[in-house]
Structure formats: structure tokens, C-alpha cells
Amino acid sequence: MIGGGGGRDNNRDGGGISFIAVILISLVVSVISQILVSTLSRYREFAADRGSAILTGAPEQLEAALLRISGTMQRIPSRDLREAQPLSALYFASPAKVVGGLFADHPTVEKRIERLQQLSQNMAAR
């Protein structure tokens, strides 16, 4: 009987390690899946821009629209008054800021305009 109780203690320790391993693996899978979803979203945004440029035949018009949108966005205050202070207990840094856009679900306007300019040059060369 004494030996049986000791076996249960060993199983508990093994179960705790297994639980921690499952949690860590789940976190890694979650981060990887978020990166993949964000990458797919950015790709789809580029594809939509490209498709629109091809359908309209005027990528420069889309570039102008993006420039207008980005100009309007710059007039909006860059700091949200509700933003938490960096030392606040509830402050969480944006993953997009921390990892340089790896988690961003949309490409920057600059990258979109750059791609449209490349497409415009390719269309002009044909």
C-alpha cells in the first residue's frame, strides 16, 4: 500500500510538466497562427489593390486615392487621449509596434503605393 501512494505522487509531477508543455505549445501555435493570418490579410490587400488597378487600368488613380487617404489620416491626432501610460499596470504594447509590423493585418499605405507604382511601370512597358 505504501508503494502505491508514492506512484501517484510521481504521476502528479509528470502531469504538471505535461500541462506546462501543452500550455507552451499552445502559445507557440497561437503566435504562429496569428502571424500567418496577418500575412494572408496583407497579401489579400495587395491582391485587391492589384486587381483594382488592372480592372480600372489606372493604378495612378488608386495611388492618388491612397495619398489622399493617408493625408487625411495624418491630420487626425496621433496620440489617443485614452492611451494608457507605459508604466501603467494594464499597459500592453501593440504587437505591431514590438515586432515591426509582423502582426499587422494591413500593409502600410507607403508599401501599397510602392506596389501600385511598380504595377504602373509594368503596365506602361507593355
ChimeraX commands (.cxc) that place a marker at each C-alpha (Angstrom):
marker #1 position 0.00,0.00,0.00 radius 0.5
marker #1 position 2.81,2.42,0.81 radius 0.5
marker #1 position 4.42,1.92,-2.61 radius 0.5
marker #1 position 1.12,2.67,-4.38 radius 0.5
marker #1 position 0.84,6.13,-2.82 radius 0.5
marker #1 position 4.35,7.06,-3.94 radius 0.5
marker #1 position 3.49,6.16,-7.53 radius 0.5
marker #1 position 0.64,8.65,-7.54 radius 0.5
marker #1 position 2.95,11.48,-6.47 radius 0.5
marker #1 position 5.26,10.76,-9.38 radius 0.5
marker #1 position 2.30,10.81,-11.78 radius 0.5
marker #1 position 1.23,14.19,-10.43 radius 0.5
marker #1 position 4.64,15.71,-11.16 radius 0.5
marker #1 position 4.63,14.26,-14.66 radius 0.5
marker #1 position 1.13,15.60,-15.20 radius 0.5
marker #1 position 2.22,19.09,-14.17 radius 0.5
marker #1 position 5.10,19.06,-16.63 radius 0.5
marker #1 position 2.79,17.80,-19.35 radius 0.5
marker #1 position 0.29,20.57,-18.58 radius 0.5
marker #1 position 3.01,23.22,-18.81 radius 0.5
marker #1 position 4.24,21.71,-22.08 radius 0.5
marker #1 position 0.73,21.80,-23.54 radius 0.5
marker #1 position 0.33,25.46,-22.49 radius 0.5
marker #1 position 3.68,26.42,-24.04 radius 0.5
marker #1 position 2.94,24.56,-27.27 radius 0.5
marker #1 position -0.49,26.21,-27.42 radius 0.5
marker #1 position 1.08,29.65,-27.05 radius 0.5
marker #1 position 3.61,28.97,-29.80 radius 0.5
marker #1 position 0.92,27.67,-32.14 radius 0.5
marker #1 position -1.26,30.69,-31.35 radius 0.5
marker #1 position 1.53,33.14,-32.17 radius 0.5
marker #1 position 2.43,31.33,-35.40 radius 0.5
marker #1 position -1.20,31.18,-36.49 radius 0.5
marker #1 position -1.63,34.92,-35.81 radius 0.5
marker #1 position 1.43,35.68,-37.92 radius 0.5
marker #1 position 0.09,33.51,-40.75 radius 0.5
marker #1 position -3.37,35.11,-40.63 radius 0.5
marker #1 position -1.83,38.60,-40.64 radius 0.5
marker #1 position 0.42,37.69,-43.57 radius 0.5
marker #1 position -2.55,36.35,-45.52 radius 0.5
marker #1 position -4.51,39.51,-44.80 radius 0.5
marker #1 position -1.67,41.72,-46.06 radius 0.5
marker #1 position -1.34,39.57,-49.18 radius 0.5
marker #1 position -5.07,39.89,-49.86 radius 0.5
marker #1 position -4.85,43.68,-49.51 radius 0.5
marker #1 position -2.05,43.80,-52.08 radius 0.5
marker #1 position -4.04,41.48,-54.36 radius 0.5
marker #1 position -7.10,43.72,-54.07 radius 0.5
marker #1 position -5.00,46.76,-54.98 radius 0.5
marker #1 position -3.51,44.93,-57.96 radius 0.5
marker #1 position -6.88,43.66,-59.14 radius 0.5
marker #1 position -8.39,47.13,-58.87 radius 0.5
marker #1 position -5.51,48.66,-60.78 radius 0.5
marker #1 position -5.83,46.08,-63.57 radius 0.5
marker #1 position -9.62,46.43,-63.77 radius 0.5
marker #1 position -9.56,50.22,-63.89 radius 0.5
marker #1 position -6.41,50.41,-65.99 radius 0.5
marker #1 position -5.36,53.40,-63.90 radius 0.5
marker #1 position -3.11,52.47,-60.99 radius 0.5
marker #1 position -2.08,56.12,-60.67 radius 0.5
marker #1 position -5.68,56.96,-59.73 radius 0.5
marker #1 position -5.53,54.42,-56.91 radius 0.5
marker #1 position -2.17,55.83,-55.80 radius 0.5
marker #1 position -3.72,59.30,-55.67 radius 0.5
marker #1 position -6.63,57.98,-53.60 radius 0.5
marker #1 position -4.25,56.30,-51.16 radius 0.5
marker #1 position -2.25,59.51,-50.87 radius 0.5
marker #1 position -5.43,61.45,-50.12 radius 0.5
marker #1 position -6.43,58.91,-47.50 radius 0.5
marker #1 position -3.00,58.96,-45.87 radius 0.5
marker #1 position -3.01,62.78,-45.89 radius 0.5
marker #1 position -6.36,62.78,-44.12 radius 0.5
marker #1 position -5.11,60.26,-41.61 radius 0.5
marker #1 position -2.13,62.46,-40.76 radius 0.5
marker #1 position -4.46,65.26,-39.66 radius 0.5
marker #1 position -6.04,63.00,-37.07 radius 0.5
marker #1 position -4.24,63.33,-33.71 radius 0.5
marker #1 position -1.57,60.69,-33.47 radius 0.5
marker #1 position -1.95,60.22,-29.72 radius 0.5
marker #1 position -5.16,58.83,-28.32 radius 0.5
marker #1 position -6.11,60.63,-25.15 radius 0.5
marker #1 position -7.37,57.36,-23.72 radius 0.5
marker #1 position -3.97,55.73,-24.25 radius 0.5
marker #1 position -2.53,54.12,-21.15 radius 0.5
marker #1 position 0.76,55.31,-19.75 radius 0.5
marker #1 position 3.69,52.95,-20.40 radius 0.5
marker #1 position 4.17,52.26,-16.70 radius 0.5
marker #1 position 0.52,51.51,-16.05 radius 0.5
marker #1 position -0.27,48.03,-14.74 radius 0.5
marker #1 position -2.74,47.49,-17.60 radius 0.5
marker #1 position -0.46,48.74,-20.37 radius 0.5
marker #1 position 0.10,46.34,-23.25 radius 0.5
marker #1 position 2.39,47.23,-26.12 radius 0.5
marker #1 position 0.92,46.71,-29.55 radius 0.5
marker #1 position 2.41,43.60,-31.18 radius 0.5
marker #1 position 2.69,45.55,-34.44 radius 0.5
marker #1 position 4.97,48.09,-32.76 radius 0.5
marker #1 position 7.00,45.48,-30.95 radius 0.5
marker #1 position 7.74,43.20,-33.89 radius 0.5
marker #1 position 7.81,45.78,-36.66 radius 0.5
marker #1 position 4.56,45.01,-38.44 radius 0.5
marker #1 position 4.81,41.24,-38.32 radius 0.5
marker #1 position 1.37,41.13,-36.71 radius 0.5
marker #1 position -0.08,43.96,-38.82 radius 0.5
marker #1 position -3.12,42.81,-40.75 radius 0.5
marker #1 position -2.83,45.53,-43.41 radius 0.5
marker #1 position 0.24,46.76,-45.28 radius 0.5
marker #1 position 1.29,50.36,-44.83 radius 0.5
marker #1 position 0.00,52.91,-47.31 radius 0.5
marker #1 position 3.58,53.51,-48.42 radius 0.5
marker #1 position 4.05,49.85,-49.34 radius 0.5
marker #1 position 0.72,49.80,-51.16 radius 0.5
marker #1 position 1.65,52.90,-53.17 radius 0.5
marker #1 position 5.08,51.43,-53.94 radius 0.5
marker #1 position 3.48,48.28,-55.35 radius 0.5
marker #1 position 0.99,50.31,-57.39 radius 0.5
marker #1 position 3.85,52.36,-58.85 radius 0.5
marker #1 position 5.65,49.15,-59.84 radius 0.5
marker #1 position 2.47,47.87,-61.47 radius 0.5
marker #1 position 2.00,51.19,-63.28 radius 0.5
marker #1 position 5.52,50.93,-64.70 radius 0.5
marker #1 position 4.91,47.32,-65.78 radius 0.5
marker #1 position 1.63,48.30,-67.46 radius 0.5
marker #1 position 3.32,51.22,-69.27 radius 0.5
marker #1 position 6.10,48.97,-70.52 radius 0.5
marker #1 position 3.64,46.65,-72.29 radius 0.5
marker link #1:1,2 radius 0.2
marker link #1:2,3 radius 0.2
marker link #1:3,4 radius 0.2
marker link #1:4,5 radius 0.2
marker link #1:5,6 radius 0.2
marker link #1:6,7 radius 0.2
marker link #1:7,8 radius 0.2
marker link #1:8,9 radius 0.2
marker link #1:9,10 radius 0.2
marker link #1:10,11 radius 0.2
marker link #1:11,12 radius 0.2
marker link #1:12,13 radius 0.2
marker link #1:13,14 radius 0.2
marker link #1:14,15 radius 0.2
marker link #1:15,16 radius 0.2
marker link #1:16,17 radius 0.2
marker link #1:17,18 radius 0.2
marker link #1:18,19 radius 0.2
marker link #1:19,20 radius 0.2
marker link #1:20,21 radius 0.2
marker link #1:21,22 radius 0.2
marker link #1:22,23 radius 0.2
marker link #1:23,24 radius 0.2
marker link #1:24,25 radius 0.2
marker link #1:25,26 radius 0.2
marker link #1:26,27 radius 0.2
marker link #1:27,28 radius 0.2
marker link #1:28,29 radius 0.2
marker link #1:29,30 radius 0.2
marker link #1:30,31 radius 0.2
marker link #1:31,32 radius 0.2
marker link #1:32,33 radius 0.2
marker link #1:33,34 radius 0.2
marker link #1:34,35 radius 0.2
marker link #1:35,36 radius 0.2
marker link #1:36,37 radius 0.2
marker link #1:37,38 radius 0.2
marker link #1:38,39 radius 0.2
marker link #1:39,40 radius 0.2
marker link #1:40,41 radius 0.2
marker link #1:41,42 radius 0.2
marker link #1:42,43 radius 0.2
marker link #1:43,44 radius 0.2
marker link #1:44,45 radius 0.2
marker link #1:45,46 radius 0.2
marker link #1:46,47 radius 0.2
marker link #1:47,48 radius 0.2
marker link #1:48,49 radius 0.2
marker link #1:49,50 radius 0.2
marker link #1:50,51 radius 0.2
marker link #1:51,52 radius 0.2
marker link #1:52,53 radius 0.2
marker link #1:53,54 radius 0.2
marker link #1:54,55 radius 0.2
marker link #1:55,56 radius 0.2
marker link #1:56,57 radius 0.2
marker link #1:57,58 radius 0.2
marker link #1:58,59 radius 0.2
marker link #1:59,60 radius 0.2
marker link #1:60,61 radius 0.2
marker link #1:61,62 radius 0.2
marker link #1:62,63 radius 0.2
marker link #1:63,64 radius 0.2
marker link #1:64,65 radius 0.2
marker link #1:65,66 radius 0.2
marker link #1:66,67 radius 0.2
marker link #1:67,68 radius 0.2
marker link #1:68,69 radius 0.2
marker link #1:69,70 radius 0.2
marker link #1:70,71 radius 0.2
marker link #1:71,72 radius 0.2
marker link #1:72,73 radius 0.2
marker link #1:73,74 radius 0.2
marker link #1:74,75 radius 0.2
marker link #1:75,76 radius 0.2
marker link #1:76,77 radius 0.2
marker link #1:77,78 radius 0.2
marker link #1:78,79 radius 0.2
marker link #1:79,80 radius 0.2
marker link #1:80,81 radius 0.2
marker link #1:81,82 radius 0.2
marker link #1:82,83 radius 0.2
marker link #1:83,84 radius 0.2
marker link #1:84,85 radius 0.2
marker link #1:85,86 radius 0.2
marker link #1:86,87 radius 0.2
marker link #1:87,88 radius 0.2
marker link #1:88,89 radius 0.2
marker link #1:89,90 radius 0.2
marker link #1:90,91 radius 0.2
marker link #1:91,92 radius 0.2
marker link #1:92,93 radius 0.2
marker link #1:93,94 radius 0.2
marker link #1:94,95 radius 0.2
marker link #1:95,96 radius 0.2
marker link #1:96,97 radius 0.2
marker link #1:97,98 radius 0.2
marker link #1:98,99 radius 0.2
marker link #1:99,100 radius 0.2
marker link #1:100,101 radius 0.2
marker link #1:101,102 radius 0.2
marker link #1:102,103 radius 0.2
marker link #1:103,104 radius 0.2
marker link #1:104,105 radius 0.2
marker link #1:105,106 radius 0.2
marker link #1:106,107 radius 0.2
marker link #1:107,108 radius 0.2
marker link #1:108,109 radius 0.2
marker link #1:109,110 radius 0.2
marker link #1:110,111 radius 0.2
marker link #1:111,112 radius 0.2
marker link #1:112,113 radius 0.2
marker link #1:113,114 radius 0.2
marker link #1:114,115 radius 0.2
marker link #1:115,116 radius 0.2
marker link #1:116,117 radius 0.2
marker link #1:117,118 radius 0.2
marker link #1:118,119 radius 0.2
marker link #1:119,120 radius 0.2
marker link #1:120,121 radius 0.2
marker link #1:121,122 radius 0.2
marker link #1:122,123 radius 0.2
marker link #1:123,124 radius 0.2
marker link #1:124,125 radius 0.2
marker link #1:125,126 radius 0.2
view
